[in-house]
């Protein structure tokens, strides 16, 4: 199941993909520290999915010209 289009040119630079994952997981830690475990779980799930989609399973499109 594809939640968002990982082949979009916005996701091509590695640093953008890393920032998205770190932000989501960092926000989960923030929510946990503020005593909101349900929000922490939600953002942790988003961060884990983004890590899988943008870092582990990411395949850049070959030959795509912008």
C-alpha positions as CSV (number, residue, x, y, z in Angstrom):
1,X,0.0,0.0,0.0
2,X,1.4,3.4,-1.0
3,X,0.5,6.3,1.3
4,X,2.5,8.9,-0.6
5,X,4.4,9.1,-3.9
6,X,8.0,8.4,-3.1
7,X,8.9,8.9,-6.8
8,X,8.1,12.6,-6.5
9,X,11.2,14.7,-7.2
10,X,10.9,16.3,-3.8
11,X,12.1,13.1,-2.1
12,X,15.2,12.7,-4.3
13,X,17.7,14.3,-2.0
14,X,18.7,12.0,0.9
15,X,18.8,14.9,3.4
16,X,15.1,15.6,2.9
17,X,14.1,12.0,3.5
18,X,16.2,11.9,6.6
19,X,14.8,15.1,8.0
20,X,11.2,13.9,7.5
21,X,12.0,10.7,9.4
22,X,13.9,12.4,12.2
23,X,11.2,15.0,12.6
24,X,8.4,12.5,12.9
25,X,10.3,10.3,15.4
26,X,11.4,13.4,17.3
27,X,7.9,14.6,17.5
28,X,6.9,11.2,18.9
29,X,9.5,11.6,21.6
30,X,8.2,15.1,22.4
31,X,4.7,13.9,22.7
32,X,5.8,11.0,25.0
33,X,7.7,13.5,27.2
34,X,4.6,15.7,27.4
35,X,2.5,12.7,28.7
36,X,0.5,12.1,25.5
37,X,1.2,8.4,24.8
38,X,-1.5,8.0,22.1
39,X,0.0,10.9,20.0
40,X,3.4,9.5,20.6
41,X,2.3,6.1,19.2
42,X,0.7,7.8,16.2
43,X,3.8,9.9,15.3
44,X,6.1,6.9,16.0
45,X,4.0,4.9,13.5
46,X,4.3,7.7,11.0
47,X,8.0,7.9,11.5
48,X,8.5,4.2,11.2
49,X,6.5,4.1,8.0
50,X,8.4,7.0,6.6
51,X,11.7,5.3,7.5
52,X,10.6,2.2,5.6
53,X,9.3,4.1,2.6
54,X,11.9,6.8,2.3
55,X,15.1,5.1,3.5
56,X,14.8,1.4,3.4
57,X,12.5,0.7,0.4
58,X,13.3,3.9,-1.5
59,X,14.2,3.3,-5.2
60,X,15.0,6.4,-7.2
61,X,13.5,6.5,-10.7
62,X,16.2,6.0,-13.3
63,X,16.2,8.3,-16.3
64,X,13.7,10.8,-15.0
65,X,14.4,14.3,-16.3
66,X,12.9,17.4,-14.8
